Amino acid sequence: MSSFLPTEQRLTITRQRHPAFPREPAVLVRLIKHIYKHVHDDANAMLRPYGINHPEYNLLMMLYGTEGYTLHATELADAAGEKSANITRLTNELCDKGLLARSASDEDRRKIALTLTKEGTALIESFLPDVCALLERQVGDMQPREMIQLERLLKRFLTQLERD
């Protein structure tokens, strides 16, 4: 039985009780939530031996993919899709682990720059083969054209959400 089947059954009952309930949008939103949970859980399991979790991984990867490995806290929050309060907690943990360093920004001393340390870079490069394998396993037998189509549709959905 699909793990999503009970959700679909609940949506059917909701629709019977309230016929105007928009099933298709509800299915899409709930599918995304279920997918996120699986991705998050799989990533946490894979990253546990490296001493980090999925939100910490996301921050590290945003910095790894940035020229100079440095972002301000607000830029990092936007890039990783995290709230400011969560960024503070996560960056504190990563600094305590020696994976990030804080410094005053060159252009504005009131801003804090977060930079990936050599230890942070080394950790990323040690887990990247496992991340690549996980990503390939997660998409399974989806064809490249299907992934491109899904990417296009998800970007369109995100654009719609950002308009509101």
Phi and psi in degrees as a GROMACS rama.xvg file:
@    title "Ramachandran Plot"
@    xaxis  label "Phi"
@    yaxis  label "Psi"
@TYPE xy
-62.4109  141.167  SER-2
-67.5334  -14.1297  SER-3
-92.9732  -14.4316  PHE-4
-55.7608  -45.9121  LEU-5
-59.3883  -35.316  PRO-6
-65.0024  -43.7717  THR-7
-62.1702  -39.4556  GLU-8
-63.5643  -40.8349  GLN-9
-65.0003  -37.4188  ARG-10
-65.2849  -37.4416  LEU-11
-62.4092  -44.9727  THR-12
-64.4843  -42.5359  ILE-13
-59.324  -42.0569  THR-14
-66.0816  -36.2948  ARG-15
-64.9403  -38.5184  GLN-16
-78.0364  -29.2359  ARG-17
-139.708  86.4188  HIS-18
-55.5668  -23.8867  PRO-19
-80.1411  -4.63962  ALA-20
-62.0555  126.829  PHE-21
-80.6443  95.0682  PRO-22
-58.4367  -51.2106  ARG-23
-60.6996  -48.4342  GLU-24
-61.2471  -37.8568  PRO-25
-64.5109  -40.6527  ALA-26
-61.6797  -46.1793  VAL-27
-59.9361  -48.0305  LEU-28
-63.7288  -42.7909  VAL-29
-70.9222  -34.9279  ARG-30
-61.0679  -44.1052  LEU-31
-60.6217  -41.0313  ILE-32
-63.4153  -44.0298  LYS-33
-64.1976  -41.9067  HIS-34
-62.9531  -45.0955  ILE-35
-57.4058  -43.9377  TYR-36
-60.8356  -44.4879  LYS-37
-64.2839  -45.1551  HIS-38
-61.1421  -46.129  VAL-39
-61.9444  -47.5016  HIS-40
-64.7059  -43.5716  ASP-41
-61.5019  -43.7993  ASP-42
-65.1495  -44.2621  ALA-43
-59.444  -42.6169  ASN-44
-63.4251  -42.3594  ALA-45
-69.9709  -35.6133  MET-46
-84.2553  -19.8904  LEU-47
-49.785  -45.9703  ARG-48
-62.5016  -19.6547  PRO-49
-89.9418  -2.53468  TYR-50
79.8873  19.2148  GLY-51
-133.289  167.368  ILE-52
-115.922  177.721  ASN-53
-60.9742  -46.3838  HIS-54
-60.9776  -38.435  PRO-55
-65.4723  -41.3737  GLU-56
-56.053  -46.7484  TYR-57
-58.382  -43.0599  ASN-58
-64.2779  -46.567  LEU-59
-58.6181  -42.6971  LEU-60
-69.5944  -32.102  MET-61
-64.1411  -40.8453  MET-62
-70.8381  -39.7193  LEU-63
-61.6747  -34.7045  TYR-64
-89.1181  12.6407  GLY-65
-112.368  137.212  THR-66
-56.4108  128.134  GLU-67
79.0641  0.976959  GLY-68
56.6521  26.2189  TYR-69
-131.313  136.096  THR-70
-142.526  155.299  LEU-71
-78.1746  158.695  HIS-72
-56.2103  -42.2491  ALA-73
-67.511  -36.7592  THR-74
-65.6719  -41.144  GLU-75
-65.1508  -41.0827  LEU-76
-60.6532  -46.0781  ALA-77
-63.32  -45.2098  ASP-78
-63.2654  -39.083  ALA-79
-91.3853  -7.18689  ALA-80
69.3286  34.7325  GLY-81
-111.387  154.12  GLU-82
-77.4008  154.214  LYS-83
-55.6275  -43.7497  SER-84
-62.5479  -38.1107  ALA-85
-70.8601  -35.4739  ASN-86
-61.0229  -42.4048  ILE-87
-59.4501  -48.4538  THR-88
-62.662  -47.8345  ARG-89
-64.8256  -43.2251  LEU-90
-68.897  -33.6347  THR-91
-59.6582  -45.9112  ASN-92
-62.8175  -43.1218  GLU-93
-68.7057  -34.8234  LEU-94
-66.4851  -42.9363  CYS-95
-60.4928  -32.1566  ASP-96
-82.8092  -4.75163  LYS-97
79.4052  16.1818  GLY-98
-93.713  -21.9575  LEU-99
-128.023  153.958  LEU-100
-126.929  143.628  ALA-101
-104.607  144.606  ARG-102
-154.633  161.819  SER-103
-69.9497  142.383  ALA-104
-67.6721  143.958  SER-105
-66.2968  -37.479  ASP-106
-88.9384  -20.7403  GLU-107
-151.317  106.585  ASP-108
-61.4994  -17.7328  ARG-109
-77.4794  -19.7283  ARG-110
-90.0601  147.706  LYS-111
-103.868  129.147  ILE-112
-95.5962  135.622  ALA-113
-111.372  125.017  LEU-114
-126.327  136.931  THR-115
-67.5222  130.097  LEU-116
-83.1501  171.772  THR-117
-60.7597  -37.7391  LYS-118
-64.9302  -38.5871  GLU-119
-64.2153  -44.4289  GLY-120
-62.7786  -42.8621  THR-121
-63.3763  -40.5115  ALA-122
-62.5962  -46.2939  LEU-123
-57.7012  -47.7578  ILE-124
-66.7612  -24.0937  GLU-125
-76.4551  -32.948  SER-126
-96.1674  -8.502  PHE-127
-57.5075  -39.3938  LEU-128
-59.6041  -39.1513  PRO-129
-68.4517  -36.7647  ASP-130
-64.2703  -45.0694  VAL-131
-59.453  -44.2068  CYS-132
-63.9934  -41.6219  ALA-133
-61.9604  -46.6028  LEU-134
-60.2027  -42.7617  LEU-135
-63.9116  -41.2252  GLU-136
-65.6283  -38.6978  ARG-137
-66.8704  -35.8626  GLN-138
-83.6246  -13.9616  VAL-139
56.3366  -128.066  GLY-140
-97.4182  20.3481  ASP-141
-62.6954  136.468  MET-142
-79.7799  153.457  GLN-143
-52.657  -40.9799  PRO-144
-64.7824  -33.6391  ARG-145
-69.3598  -40.5576  GLU-146
-64.9507  -39.9892  MET-147
-64.1257  -43.1633  ILE-148
-64.1364  -44.5815  GLN-149
-64.276  -41.2729  LEU-150
-58.2367  -46.2054  GLU-151
-60.9348  -44.8691  ARG-152
-66.5677  -41.5916  LEU-153
-66.6638  -37.8997  LEU-154
-64.1274  -39.5962  LYS-155
-63.6757  -41.6194  ARG-156
-63.9167  -43.9844  PHE-157
-62.6783  -42.2047  LEU-158
-58.916  -41.2934  THR-159
-62.1844  -44.3301  GLN-160
-63.7098  -36.753  LEU-161
-71.9303  -19.8465  GLU-162
-72.2221  -30.2762  ARG-163
